[in-house]
Amino acid sequence: MLSRIFDRNKNTPTVPHQLYGTVVAQARLPVFFTDYQFPDTVMGRFDVLILHVFLLCHRLGLEGQAKADNLSQEVFDCFVENLETALRELGIGDSSVPKKKKKLVRSFYGVVEDFNESLKSRDLALLADAINKRFYDNGNTEISAQLAKYCCAASDQLMQSKIKLFYQGELSWINVPQVQS
């Protein structure tokens, strides 16, 4: 009887892992590297990933429920766990992994700090400015504005999703618009 409790099937993903998997899948879409001009490098991929982790955690945080906050934390924990695995796969030595991981986590919190209020207030100009500073080194205002629109649209889609679906591990992202040249 106890074996059923403690011997959970290791191949069955948990709800936070399911949600994190959808975040990763969205962040890997080629449009972010072609149209939105994120560099197709380790750091460019990381930037797209933290943007999407932020969008999901932002949505869960707006729910105002302990259960949603806990789920947000669990998804974030999956993200941090994945960071450590990725750093090791990149050949970062054991003694350097914690330091590099800490730096990358700080980068995530920078996105939260830079984007949170402008996304909450739907201030597209402020959000585009923050995106331009963080991801484009003040070099691409047109793409930044398009990415700000995408972030707001993605946030709206997440807000329209019923919270019970998140608790079941279900998450569908908005289609990513192509940037018009």
Buried (B, 14 or more C-beta within 10 A) or exposed (E): EEEEEEEEEEEEBEBBBBBBBBBBEBBEBEBBBEBBBBEEEEEBBBBBBBBBBBBBBBBBBBBEEEEBBEBBEBBBEBBBBBBBEBBEEEEBEEEEBEEBBEEBBEBBEEBBEBBBEBBEEEBBEBBBBBBBEBBBEEEBEBBBBBBBBBBBBBBEBBEEBEBEEBEEBBBEBBEBEEBEE
